[in-house]
Amino acid sequence: MIELPGSSPRAVSVTTTSAIVVRENRGRKKLVLCNDGSDIMYLVRGQTAVINTGIRLNANGGSIVDEPDILGRMYLGPWSAIVATTTSVLTIAEDGG
């Protein structure tokens, strides 16, 4: 997992029921999410993740980095995740707030 300066790295279990894995953070500057499990994971910006929709993180290391766009705008709301068949671990590094 990438560790961001000033971040609080953590890990959460993701199951077959959608759940918020990252809470809203108005101070967020960068977010790194990595699927450390053996099942494909799906992420969504918002409240409810659904299998086969949103952002797919492949098993065993699929990841996404969310950071400000060219105009400095960034999504600061919650992220939710779900897996299809087993419990998987999502590692999280968030900078800011």
Stockholm file with secondary structure:
# STOCKHOLM 1.0

chainA/1-97         MIELPGSSPRAVSVTTTSAIVVRENRGRKKLVLCNDGSDIMYLVRGQTAVINTGIRLNANGGSIVDEPDILGRMYLGPWSAIVATTTSVLTIAEDGG
#=GR chainA/1-97 SS CCCCTTCCCEEEEECSSCEEEECCCTTCCEEEEEECSSSCEEEEESSCCCTTSSEEECTTTCEEEECCCTTSCCCCSCEEEEESSSCEEEEEEEECC
#=GC SS_cons        CCCCTTCCCEEEEECSSCEEEECCCTTCCEEEEEECSSSCEEEEESSCCCTTSSEEECTTTCEEEECCCTTSCCCCSCEEEEESSSCEEEEEEEECC
//
